[in-house]
Amino acid sequence: MNGPLEGVRVVEMSMFQQGPVAGMRLGDLGADVIKIETKYGDPARAFMRIIGAMTGLKGRNYYFEHCNRNKRGIVLDIKAERGMEVFLKLIDQADVFLNNLSIDAPIKMGIGPDELMKRNPRLIYAHASGWGRKGPDAHDYSFDYTGIGRSGLMMSCGERDAPPTQILPGIGDEVGALMSAWGITAALYAREKTGRGQVVDTSLMGSVIASLGLIMAAPAVLGQEFPREVRAEAGNPIYNHYRCQDDKWIAIAHLQPERYWPKVCRALGLEELETDPRFSEFEARSAHAKELIAIFDEHFATRPRHEWLSILQTEGCIATPIQTPTEVSNDPQAIANDYFVYTDHKVHGKTKMVGFPWDFSDTPASCRRDAPDFGQHTDEVLRELGYSEEDISHMRTEGVIS
Amino acid sequence: MSGPLKGVRVVEMTMFQQGAVAGMRLGDLGADVIKIETKGGDPARAFMRIIGAMTGLKGRNYYFEHCNRNKRGMVLNIRTDEGMEVFLRLIDEADVFLNNLSIEAPVKMGIGPEQLLARNPRLIYAQASGWGRKGPSANEYCFDYTAIARSGLMMSCGERGAPPTQTLPGVGDELAALMCAWGVTAALYDREKTGLGQVVDTSSMGSVIATLGLVMAAPAILGAEFPREVRTEAGNPMYNHYRCQGDKWIAIAHLQPERYWPKICRALDLEELEEDPRFMSFEGRSANAKELIAIFDKQFATRPRDHWMDVLQKEGCICTPVQTPSEVVNDPQALANNYFVDTNHSVHGNTRVVGFPWDFSRTPAACRRDAPALGQHTHEILSELGYSKTKIGEMESQGVIS
């Protein structure tokens, strides 16, 4: 059993995260992905040197490993005539060309959409851009940070009137990558019906907006924003989160508050509140929310989280731990569903990686290859294109490949 | 020109957001989506009554409109024999069945994956679940809030040492919907090759984890988390955000700090800092970050954001406004790329709605229909299935449809 995109050939020219993760996800779904690098390599290969030193992260380059699994890697200088020849041979046999260069760059290099689609009308030309192909800022620089800043994510998190929220880096790029890979998947389906490829642009900005979806629908449709909440004053205190004795947080989530109020009181050992006129009804709890939340805060602080989870679950309440990324990566539920998977890395042995959001009954996603070493598959891919050993070594001497 | 999924027929039985948005996005891509409701209707139809009163939001039900555009709606009671017969006739002609019921519910109703795939082996049976089909929590309740809490989003935002971050509701459901619709798209492509449908499960938990991607890759691969940042101590003060006069925020994003330091000093009218030994090298600025950020904070506060955007751009610096959702909705860049589109709503006239993250050159996504009124297309769909006017009238009077 192979992924749903088995047999699809993707050629990617991408760096850092947004483009590479799009290629990685297509690889997860079964596509054969060939990553072309220049002789300097994707700058992400130096990620730990660039950022690891700053943040104190030590060890393997998880950034490159994450963004480039399920790919073969080749090193090719397309500025050389023979390099361009190899590139175009690859394009002739490709289903998808994926890049996250600036919009102008591939055009200047002679590999813009017009040129490549003329050669191969079945090609899906995918551009993972910053701000889209149109509009006043189509050519501006874009990074994860500026993308989420401008597109509303930083102001959709945090409490009312608080400054923009710090967000761990990479979410904007990841979202941009997912939308790109999905757009490509849809274009592949369309090609089955029409026989023709097309250009698919997905930008970081557009992807963040689409992911915020409903949050954006309020100002779009209503002209008003859904108000940000203040935890200590939450309108429904039994739909809120609390800090436990061990400094871990728990969320309780009761959207049918009348049904659950007595259970919550029992679970917390606060039976006396059940009929307290300040709290006995939804409206009253809302009006006295600050008071009630203060009582809950004090109370949750008396026991560690795992005890509260078990007590609340025994009472039939709805509760969940608020987990850090590390906790999530060890959550048995996440592992049971392959949201994290173990791979056998060629150098590092058993390695946990981010898995897959889809559970296909017939065509499962899989992690079949580690991120390629620099130029690891150059010879293999050239041989597949029909180049002789002599050609290959000649090109290597001339610096066209490595 | 119509979307890449033109000709695909989706039958959905969904409520609230996760399943409904998945159907909506398939509709955006050109599919014909039929939403089946019970006579009580999707509870989302009452959203403004449920939540609007609490939050002070007034006006149209933007929630239902957002989640259900590009669909036809019918009311069908599948608990009656005749209703079930109509449902199965729909399934026989469908490419996709989509639901976000609990995992057990459709099985109990006799419309689980085994039954429906036995009838129609080409069917893609898509389940938008909470915690995935496997694992200890597969059958637990799941809401947007509990999903983002447990799956790490709330602890991936906010400053180091801060409590979990408040996040506007709906992001978790939206992400899960996008992954679901993408999984369906991939399964449709696979079916072109194999002729077979399958079960595709995508959960809120799995989707949030996949979206956090790189954030999760660090603890998975390295066993260490990327540290959350504190704004007033950011390691690179030229990659940080600042509050301007008028309380609007600006982000500056310079990853090549040496190149941009003199430009920043000029743009901020702080030329004297350029040669200041505390700040003239990257290491110096990092070591004295708190001091430098305090100076920048003070300076940015003296002029409105428009002024700073203007002078920074003139100096060739990289900056962006940190926008609220309301600002994003009116951003000309977002409008130019159809990330928001203006539609002509059947009742409310000209209406702006969230647009599309993909720009397809040949098969554009489109907003072709408003969200349906309850039962709006029941007759139309039954006529298409070959039911006579008399029969339809009969079923209506028996309460099978409405």
Interface residues (C-beta under 8 A of the other chain):
Chain A: G3 P4 L5 E6 G7 Q17 V21 L29 M54 T55 G56 L57 K58 G59 R60 Y62 Y63 E65 H66 C67 P113 W131 G132 R133 K134 G135 P136 D137 A138 Y141 F143 Y145 T146 G149 R150 S151 G152 M154 M155 S156 C157 G158 E159 P163 P164 T165 Q166 I167 L168 P169 G170 I171 D173 E174 V175 A177 L178 M179 A181 W182 G183 T185 A186 A187 L188 Y189 A190 E192 K193 T194 R196 Q198 V199 V200 D201 T202 S203 M205 G206 S207 I209 A210 S211 L212 G213 L214 I215 M216 A217 A218 P219 A220 V221 L222 G223 Q224 E225 F226 P227 R228 E229 V230 R231 G235 N236 Y239 H241 R243 W249 A251 A253 L255 S286 I318 T320 P321 I322 Q323 T324 P325 T326 E327 V328 S329 D331 P332 Q333 A334 I335 A336 N337 Y339 F340 T351 K352 M353 V354 G355 F356 P357 W358 D359 F360 S361 D362 T363
Chain B: G3 P4 L5 K6 G7 Q17 V21 L29 M54 T55 G56 L57 K58 G59 R60 Y62 Y63 E65 H66 C67 P113 W131 G132 R133 K134 G135 P136 S137 A138 Y141 F143 Y145 T146 A149 R150 S151 G152 M154 M155 S156 C157 G158 E159 P163 P164 T165 Q166 T167 L168 P169 G170 V171 D173 E174 L175 A177 L178 M179 A181 W182 G183 T185 A186 A187 L188 Y189 D190 E192 K193 T194 L196 Q198 V199 V200 D201 T202 S203 M205 G206 S207 I209 A210 T211 L212 G213 L214 V215 M216 A217 A218 P219 A220 I221 L222 G223 A224 E225 F226 P227 R228 E229 V230 R231 G235 N236 Y239 H241 R243 W249 A251 A253 L255 S286 I318 C319 T320 P321 V322 Q323 T324 P325 S326 E327 V328 V329 D331 P332 Q333 A334 L335 A336 N337 Y339 F340 T351 R352 V353 V354 G355 F356 P357 W358 D359 F360 S361 R362 T363
